[in-house]
Amino acid sequence: MIIDVDTHFEPGRAWLAEHPALAAQLPTYSVAESTMRAQVGDLLALVPEDERPSRDVLLPPGIRAILGEEKLDGYGFAGSAMHTPADPIARLAWMDEVGTDASNVLCLEGAGYARFLDDRSVARDAIVACNTWLADQVDGYADRLMPATSVDLTDMEAAIAELTRMRARGSRSFLIAPIPVPGIPPMHPYFEPLWSAAVDLGMMALVHVGAGCNAYDPAWGNYDDGMVLRQLGATQGHQAVMLMMNGMVFGGVFDRHPKLTVLLAEFGVHWFAGTVEHMEARGPAIVESDIYMGRYPFELTPTEFVQRNIRVTPLPRLHQTPLRTIERYPECVVFSSDYAHNESNPAPTAHYDALLADLPANAKARFMGANIAECYARMGDPLVVATA
């Protein structure tokens, strides 16, 4: 079974078509603004607005290509876009062509709106509307096109109700940020009902790149070269998920919820092995750990928790090759295409057929689907999908 854990339907404001009153309360969605925010939003978060570089400096120089307004050689492919149309029949045909059995389908736009709204009631309305739109698009095909659920975790009762509603519509994952609620880290007791509900519902927590929560000293934003600022912003895209991994492992979340899985999507894999090794060095294997950190109270080591409870997926591009990570942590790395975003790959399975050709067949099968299928089976709710 080949399982693609990260694909997209990102339709602009099409999901608001049946909600004119809600649409009137929401700003126009801008790919340019969201791109700029993803690149330098965290970097400049503590810089006063009147001290930040201008929008022209901060926008990437290829923004017209990102918006689909011009074509640049080597960027994107036929049918790729940051606003990807929702066409389940065409998507299933593509999945059959490349040999994918099932995929998560994400629409990040509802969650993107909700993240920056002060009115949490409006935020929840946006999330529910976007979730419903996404579930409607894949209705009848949710065994293969599994809609990812967005939630507003400032209201835990409402969030769990939304997870329950969307699970009934075929969802097997839900989107969270590394800091799921401002001021409350993921190992906090506040989230215990969420982790329990996730396991009971057979759903996986999914952290997608762009969720933010990376911390910078504002001094790093005190520079007027946009290229340098974008490079600095890119260096720490994985910072918050490293903290999340540490917090959830050392905070005992996976000890209390052994069937829970957290999936980290599109953060690359270059940092992953080093993070796990650093965590292991602060566990029971190192004598100094007790002296400097305090007694490690769990039966499993940090590495064993990660191997069981955390999955990470790279882009299907050569600069994010998973080979070294598969060698060190074969249980943890899983397949995704990011289709049909510009940075994705129209032939992701062929890409990995070539890249992983020298791996044992079992190792490749684990990466392409078995690792993620095992996580659902562990919750007692295995994936049952039609064969492509």
Secondary structure, 3 states (H helix, E strand, C coil): CCEEEEEECCCCCHHHCCCHHHHHCCCCCCHHHHHHHHHHCCCCCCCCHHHCCCHHHHCCCCHHHHCCCCCCCCCCCCCCCCCCCCCHHHHHHHHHHHCCCEEEEECCHHHHHHHCCCCHHHHHHHHHHHHHHHHHHCCCCCCCEEECEECCCCCHHHHHHHHHHHHCCCCCEEECCCCCECCECCCCHHHHHHHHHHHHHCCEEEEECCCCCCCCCHHHHCCCCHHHHHHHHHHCCCHHHHHHHHHHHHCCHHHHCCCCCEEEECCCCCCHHHHHHHHHCCCCCCHHHHHHCCCCCCCCCHHHHHHHHEEEECCCCHHHCCHHHHHHCCCCECCCCCCCCCCCCCCHHHHHHHHCCCCCHHHHHHHHHHHHHHHHHHCCCCCCCCCC
